[in-house]
């Protein structure tokens, strides 16, 4: 009877933990969509304005981190959202930590194994913070600023704004990076 009671309480505890994780995951996805949606909408607008990509690059250079800060101001005090990559353009703001690198390498392994889905949100715990990751996959339009061969004006602007840039050399379908939502236990 004690064993049955212990098993039942363990199962209940597990289901509560899974339910909490689902809630945190859903909350994290919401914040990721807030940032991703805002950035995507404004980036698409900049691309429509100027097909060369220079306006989009100027937008990213001057506004992407400010938009990230503005979105974070709208989040509860226990949460934040950010972007990172294995090959960062802005190494003062978007440098990945060890867990970020581990998650992105897992996404790359999934790509290599052909088991990858761009809708695969990964959840990881780091101390008292739950992180939710969404992969960013390189699309054709991304190649103007992140591809193998950049237009000379784009290459010059990137080098001028980001002298330590590593965020080029991508092909369509490559993992460009991730958006990460971090939610502290509360």
Number of C-alpha atoms within 10 A of each C-alpha: 6 7 8 9 10 11 12 12 12 12 12 12 12 12 12 12 12 12 12 12 16 13 12 21 23 14 16 26 19 13 26 25 16 17 23 19 12 15 19 12 10 17 21 12 14 19 17 13 13 11 12 15 22 21 18 23 21 17 18 17 17 12 16 19 18 12 16 19 15 12 19 18 12 12 13 9 11 11 21 22 25 21 24 23 24 20 18 21 23 19 16 8 12 16 16 19 11 7 13 21 17 13 18 24 14 14 24 18 13 13 16 10 9 9 10 15 12 13 9 11 18 16 19 16 14 10 8 11 16 20 24 25 27 25 24 20 18 18 17 13 14 16 18 21 23 23 19 13 14 16 14 9 12 20 16 13 16 23 13 11 15 16 13 14 15 15 20 21 14 21 17 14 13 15 21 24 24 25 22 25 28 26 23 17 11 8
